[in-house]
Amino acid sequence: MGKTVEWIDGNMSARELTEWQAFNLYVEPFGGELLDIHFASLRHQNYAGKEKKFIKDFMLYDHRLLTPAQKEQETQRDNRLQTQTQVAALRDFLASKVNEQKTASKS
């Protein structure tokens, strides 16, 4: 917010502070989070790797208010999804090779 705790305590009601926190959390990022999003977008545009990446992969800080347990659950869920995607790709690849062999053996 760019203000000291003392200034906020003396000039802002608890209700107004709560409203600003809700605005920041649910409506629009500002400050460090907004800068992080902008720079992540630039890093994403300049990314030259082969693996598909998303803007969130280039964020320097996780601005969401998650507990360590929630972050761990999210990481496990992402890992399971990535594993399932890789298994499906491998299954498709192997099926295509089997079909190629069947086609070649018929010829």
C-alpha positions in Angstrom: 0.0 0.0 0.0 3.0 2.3 0.2 2.1 3.5 3.7 3.6 2.8 7.1 1.8 0.8 9.7 1.7 3.9 11.9 0.1 6.0 9.2 -2.5 3.2 8.4 -3.3 2.9 12.1 -3.8 6.6 12.5 -5.6 7.4 9.3 -7.6 4.3 8.2 -10.4 2.5 9.9 -10.2 -1.3 10.2 -13.2 -1.5 7.8 -11.4 0.5 5.1 -8.2 -1.6 5.5 -10.2 -4.7 5.2 -11.9 -3.4 2.0 -8.5 -2.5 0.5 -7.2 -6.0 1.4 -10.3 -7.6 -0.3 -9.8 -5.4 -3.3 -6.2 -6.4 -3.6 -7.0 -10.1 -3.1 -10.1 -10.5 -5.3 -10.3 -7.6 -7.7 -7.0 -6.2 -8.9 -3.4 -6.8 -8.0 -1.2 -3.8 -7.3 2.2 -3.0 -6.0 4.7 -5.9 -6.0 2.2 -8.4 -7.3 1.4 -6.3 -10.4 5.1 -5.8 -11.1 5.7 -9.5 -10.7 3.0 -10.2 -13.2 4.4 -7.7 -15.7 8.0 -9.1 -15.4 6.7 -12.7 -15.6 4.9 -11.8 -18.8 8.1 -10.4 -20.3 10.1 -13.5 -19.2 7.4 -15.7 -20.7 7.6 -13.8 -24.0 11.4 -14.2 -24.1 11.4 -17.9 -23.1 13.1 -20.0 -25.7 12.8 -23.5 -24.1 11.0 -26.4 -25.7 8.9 -27.2 -22.7 5.5 -25.4 -22.6 5.4 -22.8 -19.8 2.8 -20.5 -18.4 3.1 -17.0 -17.0 2.7 -18.4 -13.5 5.9 -20.4 -14.1 7.8 -17.2 -14.3 6.4 -15.5 -11.2 9.1 -14.8 -8.6 6.7 -15.0 -5.6 3.4 -16.8 -4.9 1.1 -14.0 -3.8 -1.8 -16.2 -2.9 -2.6 -16.7 0.7 -2.2 -20.5 1.0 -1.1 -22.5 4.0 1.9 -24.8 3.5 -0.5 -27.8 3.5 -2.6 -26.2 0.7 0.5 -25.5 -1.3 1.6 -29.1 -0.9 -1.8 -30.3 -2.0 -1.6 -28.1 -5.0 1.9 -29.3 -5.9 0.8 -32.9 -5.6 -2.3 -32.3 -7.7 -0.1 -30.6 -10.4 2.4 -33.5 -10.3 -0.4 -36.0 -10.7 -1.8 -34.1 -13.7 1.6 -33.9 -15.3 2.2 -37.6 -14.8 -1.2 -38.5 -16.2 -0.5 -36.3 -19.3 2.9 -38.0 -19.8 1.3 -41.4 -19.4 -1.4 -40.6 -22.0 1.3 -39.3 -24.4 3.4 -42.4 -24.0 0.3 -44.6 -24.4 -0.6 -42.8 -27.7 3.0 -43.1 -28.9 3.1 -46.8 -28.2 -0.3 -47.4 -29.8 0.9 -45.6 -32.9 4.0 -47.8 -33.1 1.9 -51.0 -32.7 -0.4 -49.8 -35.5 2.6 -49.0 -37.7 3.9 -52.6 -37.1 0.5 -54.1 -37.9 0.2 -52.1 -41.1 3.8 -53.0 -42.1 3.2 -56.7 -41.4 0.0 -56.7 -43.6 1.9 -55.3 -46.5 
